[in-house]
Amino acid sequence: MATHRLLPIRENLHGHFSRDLPPVVRIESGDTVQFQTLDAAWGNFEQADPFGKVSKFEPRNQPEDQGHCIVGPVYVEGLKPGDCIEVRIKAIRTGTWGWSCAGGFPSYVNSKLNLTDVETIYWGWRLDPESGIAENQHGRTLPMRPFMGLMGMPADEPGIQSTVPPRFCGGNIDCKELVAGSTLYLPVAVEGGLFSLGDGHAIQGDGEVASPALECPMELVEVELHARPDLRLKDPRAQTPAGWVTLGFHEDLNEAMIIALEGMLELLAELAGMSRQEALAFSSLCVDLRITQVVNGVKGVHAVLPPGLL
C-alpha cells in the first residue's frame, strides 16, 4: 500500500467542511496518509518563542477559513455514502509549542462561572515530543497524551459546514481517548468521504471545559484509511487503548448520553449477541459514561467498555 504526505501549505488547508471541496489527494483503501498540521487557530508551525505571541498563517480566505485549521480533504477510492471509513491512528507526534487559555470571553461555562468579564488567562507551552512533557511559562509541567480533536468529513448538505460542532460523520469530536493505537469508525455521507483532520491537543481533560485544550501543531499524524462497505453505523465508534467507545452528539447532554448508550447496546449485540435488555444490564455494570466535551454547541458523551470484560 502507498504512503502519502500532506504538509500544512495553502492548498492543503481549509477552515470548513464542504461536499464541494476538491480533494488534495486521492488514495486507495488501505493507504497511509502522513499529516503535518497547524494548531486549530492557524498559528504557523514554527514559532520563535513558545511563550510569546503566536504568529499566524497567511493568507486566509474568508469566510471559508473561519473555523479550525484542518488538512485535507482526502478522497478514498471506492468509498460510498452509507459506508464507513476506518481510521487507524498509527502515530501522533506533537510540535514544539502550544497554548491554552481560560475566561474572558462569552461561553456557556464562563457565563455560569462568572468568568466572562474578566481577564483571559493565557499559558504558552514548550512541548518536548521526545520526553512527552509540556512546560508553561510559569514552570508548570504536565505529561502529554496527544490526540486529534478534529477528524471527519462533510455531510451531504450544500454550502459551508462549520468545523465547530461534531456530527454523525465526525468533525470536532474532542474525545481524548483517540490516541495513537486507536481505530475510529465514521459513517460516510459523500462519495470518497473527503476526510480531513486537525485541532491537535497535547493533553485534554474530559469536558474540555475552558473551551481550548492544550492546543498545538502536530509534526506527524499517521493514519491508515480503509473503506468499510460492510459496516453500517448511524454514529461514530472507536476501539482505543481504553476500550471500545461509542459516541453521542446533541445540543442536549441527556440526548447525547442516550445516543452514546444506544451505540453501546448495538455494539454489544454485535460483539456478544446480547439482547437490548441484556446489553443495558451489562452496561450498568461495566460501561462508563463520560462527558466528551461541553463547549462546541453540540455536546458530546462517550460510552466506554474497558478491555477484557466480554
C-alpha positions as CSV (number, residue, x, y, z in Angstrom):
1,M,0.0,0.0,0.0
2,A,1.1,3.5,-0.7
3,T,2.1,6.3,1.8
4,H,1.1,9.9,1.1
5,R,2.3,13.0,2.9
6,L,0.3,16.2,3.4
7,L,2.1,19.3,4.6
8,P,0.3,22.4,6.0
9,I,0.7,24.5,2.9
10,R,-2.1,26.8,1.5
11,E,-3.5,24.3,-1.0
12,N,-3.9,21.6,1.7
13,L,-5.6,23.9,4.4
14,H,-9.2,24.8,4.9
15,G,-11.4,26.0,7.8
16,H,-14.6,24.4,6.9
17,F,-16.2,21.2,5.6
18,S,-17.9,21.0,2.3
19,R,-19.0,18.3,-0.1
20,D,-17.8,20.6,-2.9
21,L,-14.2,20.9,-1.7
22,P,-11.9,19.3,-4.2
23,P,-9.7,16.5,-2.7
24,V,-6.0,17.3,-2.3
25,V,-5.1,13.6,-2.8
26,R,-7.0,10.5,-3.9
27,I,-5.9,7.3,-2.3
28,E,-6.7,3.6,-2.4
29,S,-8.4,1.9,0.6
30,G,-5.6,0.8,3.0
31,D,-3.2,3.5,2.0
32,T,-1.4,5.5,4.7
33,V,-1.5,9.3,5.0
34,Q,1.0,11.3,7.0
35,F,-0.3,14.7,8.0
36,Q,1.6,17.6,9.4
37,T,-0.9,20.1,11.0
38,L,-1.0,23.7,12.3
39,D,-2.8,24.3,15.6
40,A,-6.6,24.9,15.4
41,A,-6.1,28.7,15.5
42,W,-3.9,28.8,12.4
43,G,-0.6,29.5,14.1
44,N,2.5,28.9,12.0
45,F,4.1,25.5,12.5
46,E,7.3,27.1,13.7
47,Q,7.3,29.8,16.4
48,A,10.4,31.8,17.6
49,D,9.3,31.7,21.2
50,P,6.8,29.1,22.6
51,F,5.8,31.5,25.3
52,G,5.5,34.6,23.1
53,K,2.8,36.0,20.7
54,V,1.8,33.4,18.2
55,S,2.5,34.3,14.5
56,K,-0.4,33.3,12.3
57,F,-0.5,31.6,8.9
58,E,-1.4,33.8,5.9
59,P,-3.1,34.1,3.6
60,R,-6.5,33.0,4.8
61,N,-9.8,33.2,2.9
62,Q,-13.0,34.4,4.4
63,P,-15.5,33.1,5.2
64,E,-14.1,29.7,4.2
65,D,-11.2,29.8,6.8
66,Q,-13.2,31.0,9.8
67,G,-13.0,27.6,11.6
68,H,-10.4,25.3,12.9
69,C,-7.4,24.9,10.6
70,I,-7.7,21.4,9.1
71,V,-5.7,19.5,6.5
72,G,-7.2,17.6,3.5
73,P,-9.6,16.6,2.2
74,V,-8.6,13.0,1.3
75,Y,-10.7,11.0,-1.2
76,V,-10.7,7.3,-0.6
77,E,-11.4,5.3,-3.8
78,G,-14.5,3.1,-3.6
79,L,-16.0,4.8,-0.5
80,K,-19.7,5.4,-1.0
81,P,-22.4,7.2,1.0
82,G,-23.7,4.7,3.7
83,D,-20.3,3.0,4.0
84,C,-18.0,3.7,6.9
85,I,-14.4,4.9,6.9
86,E,-12.0,3.1,9.2
87,V,-9.3,5.4,10.5
88,R,-6.4,3.6,12.1
89,I,-4.3,6.1,14.1
90,K,-0.8,4.7,13.8
91,A,1.3,7.6,15.2
92,I,0.9,11.1,16.7
93,R,3.9,13.4,17.4
94,T,3.4,17.0,18.7
95,G,5.2,20.1,17.5
96,T,7.3,22.1,20.0
97,W,4.9,24.7,21.2
98,G,1.3,25.1,22.3
99,W,-1.2,27.3,24.2
100,S,-4.2,27.2,26.5
101,C,-6.4,29.8,27.9
102,A,-9.5,30.3,30.1
103,G,-12.0,33.0,30.9
104,G,-12.6,36.5,29.5
105,F,-14.9,35.6,26.6
106,P,-18.6,34.6,26.2
107,S,-19.3,31.0,26.6
108,Y,-21.9,28.9,28.5
109,V,-19.3,27.7,31.0
110,N,-17.7,31.2,31.5
111,S,-21.2,32.7,32.0
112,K,-22.2,30.1,34.6
113,L,-18.9,30.5,36.5
114,N,-19.0,34.4,36.3
115,L,-15.8,34.3,34.2
116,T,-16.9,36.2,31.1
117,D,-16.0,39.8,32.1
118,V,-12.5,39.0,33.5
119,E,-9.0,39.0,32.1
120,T,-8.2,35.9,30.0
121,I,-5.6,33.7,31.5
122,Y,-3.2,32.6,28.7
123,W,-0.5,30.0,29.1
124,G,2.2,29.3,26.5
125,W,3.7,25.9,26.5
126,R,7.0,24.4,25.4
127,L,6.5,20.9,24.2
128,D,9.1,18.1,24.2
129,P,7.9,15.3,22.0
130,E,10.9,13.1,23.0
131,S,10.1,13.2,26.7
132,G,6.4,13.7,26.3
133,I,6.5,16.7,28.8
134,A,4.8,20.1,28.3
135,E,6.1,23.1,30.4
136,N,4.4,26.5,30.5
137,Q,5.9,30.0,31.1
138,H,5.4,29.6,34.9
139,G,7.3,26.3,35.1
140,R,4.3,24.0,35.5
141,T,4.8,20.7,33.7
142,L,2.3,18.1,32.5
143,P,2.7,14.7,30.8
144,M,1.4,14.9,27.3
145,R,-1.2,12.5,25.9
146,P,-1.6,13.8,22.3
147,F,-4.7,13.2,20.1
148,M,-6.5,15.0,17.3
149,G,-9.6,16.9,18.3
150,L,-11.0,17.1,14.8
151,M,-11.3,14.1,12.4
152,G,-14.2,13.9,10.0
153,M,-16.0,14.5,6.7
154,P,-18.7,16.7,5.3
155,A,-22.4,15.8,5.5
156,D,-24.3,15.7,2.2
157,E,-25.5,19.2,2.5
158,P,-24.9,22.4,0.4
159,G,-22.6,25.2,1.4
160,I,-20.0,25.8,4.1
161,Q,-20.3,23.4,7.1
162,S,-18.7,24.7,10.3
163,T,-15.8,22.9,11.9
164,V,-17.1,23.6,15.4
165,P,-19.8,21.0,16.1
166,P,-19.2,17.3,15.9
167,R,-21.6,15.4,13.6
168,F,-22.5,11.8,12.8
169,C,-19.7,11.8,10.2
170,G,-17.1,13.2,12.6
171,G,-15.7,16.6,13.0
172,N,-14.8,18.3,16.2
173,I,-15.2,15.2,18.3
174,D,-12.6,16.2,21.0
175,C,-12.5,12.7,22.6
176,K,-9.3,12.3,24.5
177,E,-9.3,8.5,24.1
178,L,-8.4,8.8,20.3
179,V,-4.7,8.4,20.9
180,A,-2.2,6.5,18.8
181,G,-3.2,2.9,18.6
182,S,-6.9,3.7,18.3
183,T,-9.2,3.0,15.4
184,L,-12.1,5.4,14.6
185,Y,-15.1,4.3,12.6
186,L,-17.2,7.1,10.9
187,P,-20.3,7.0,8.8
188,V,-19.8,8.4,5.3
189,A,-22.2,10.8,3.7
190,V,-20.4,11.7,0.4
191,E,-18.6,9.8,-2.3
192,G,-14.9,9.3,-1.4
193,G,-15.6,10.5,2.2
194,L,-13.4,13.7,1.8
195,F,-11.6,13.1,5.1
196,S,-9.7,15.9,6.9
197,L,-8.1,16.3,10.3
198,G,-6.6,19.0,12.6
199,D,-7.0,20.6,16.0
200,G,-4.1,18.9,17.7
201,H,-4.3,18.5,21.5
202,A,-1.2,17.7,23.6
203,I,-3.4,17.0,26.6
204,Q,-7.1,17.4,27.5
205,G,-9.5,16.5,30.3
206,D,-12.9,15.1,29.6
207,G,-15.2,18.0,29.0
208,E,-12.6,20.5,27.6
209,V,-14.3,22.9,30.0
210,A,-12.3,26.1,29.3
211,S,-13.0,25.7,25.5
212,P,-9.5,25.1,24.4
213,A,-7.4,22.2,25.4
214,L,-3.6,22.4,25.2
215,E,-3.7,23.4,21.5
216,C,-0.7,22.6,19.4
217,P,0.6,21.8,15.9
218,M,1.4,18.2,15.1
219,E,4.7,17.2,13.5
220,L,3.2,13.9,12.4
221,V,-0.2,12.3,12.4
222,E,-0.1,9.0,10.6
223,V,-3.4,7.3,9.7
224,E,-4.3,4.3,7.6
225,L,-7.7,4.8,5.9
226,H,-9.9,1.9,4.9
227,A,-13.3,1.8,3.1
228,R,-15.7,-0.3,5.1
229,P,-18.8,-1.0,2.9
230,D,-19.6,-3.9,5.2
231,L,-20.1,-1.7,8.3
232,R,-23.2,0.4,8.6
233,L,-23.3,2.9,11.5
234,K,-25.5,5.8,12.5
235,D,-22.9,7.4,14.8
236,P,-19.1,7.2,15.4
237,R,-17.5,4.4,17.4
238,A,-13.9,3.6,18.2
239,Q,-11.6,0.9,19.5
240,T,-9.0,2.6,21.8
241,P,-6.5,1.6,24.5
242,A,-9.2,2.5,27.0
243,G,-11.6,0.0,25.3
244,W,-14.5,0.2,22.9
245,V,-16.0,3.7,22.7
246,T,-19.4,4.8,21.3
247,L,-20.1,8.5,20.8
248,G,-23.2,10.6,21.0
249,F,-23.6,14.3,20.0
250,H,-26.6,16.5,20.7
251,E,-27.3,20.1,21.9
252,D,-28.9,18.4,25.0
253,L,-26.4,16.5,27.1
254,N,-29.1,14.0,28.1
255,E,-29.9,13.2,24.5
256,A,-26.2,12.9,23.7
257,M,-26.0,10.3,26.5
258,I,-28.8,8.3,25.1
259,I,-27.2,8.3,21.6
260,A,-23.9,7.1,23.1
261,L,-25.7,4.4,25.1
262,E,-27.7,3.3,22.1
263,G,-24.5,2.9,20.2
264,M,-23.1,0.7,23.0
265,L,-26.2,-1.5,23.1
266,E,-25.8,-2.0,19.3
267,L,-22.1,-2.8,19.7
268,L,-22.8,-5.4,22.5
269,A,-25.4,-7.0,20.3
270,E,-22.7,-7.3,17.5
271,L,-19.9,-8.4,19.7
272,A,-21.7,-10.7,22.1
273,G,-25.2,-11.4,20.7
274,M,-26.8,-9.6,23.7
275,S,-30.5,-8.6,23.6
276,R,-31.1,-4.9,24.3
277,Q,-32.2,-5.7,27.9
278,E,-29.1,-7.8,28.4
279,A,-26.8,-5.1,26.9
280,L,-28.4,-2.5,29.2
281,A,-27.9,-4.7,32.2
282,F,-24.3,-5.4,31.3
283,S,-23.7,-1.7,30.6
284,S,-24.9,-0.7,34.0
285,L,-22.2,-2.9,35.5
286,C,-19.3,-2.5,33.1
287,V,-19.7,0.6,30.9
288,D,-18.6,4.1,31.8
289,L,-20.4,7.2,30.5
290,R,-18.1,10.2,30.2
291,I,-18.6,13.8,29.1
292,T,-16.5,14.2,25.9
293,Q,-16.9,18.0,25.6
294,V,-19.4,20.7,26.6
295,V,-18.0,23.6,24.6
296,N,-18.8,23.0,20.9
297,G,-22.5,23.9,20.9
298,V,-23.3,20.3,20.2
299,K,-22.2,18.4,23.3
300,G,-20.6,15.0,23.4
301,V,-20.9,11.9,25.6
302,H,-18.8,8.8,25.1
303,A,-19.6,5.3,26.5
304,V,-16.5,3.3,27.3
305,L,-16.4,-0.5,27.6
306,P,-12.9,-1.4,29.1
307,P,-10.9,-4.2,27.6
308,G,-11.3,-7.8,28.8
309,L,-14.9,-7.7,30.1
310,L,-16.5,-9.6,27.3
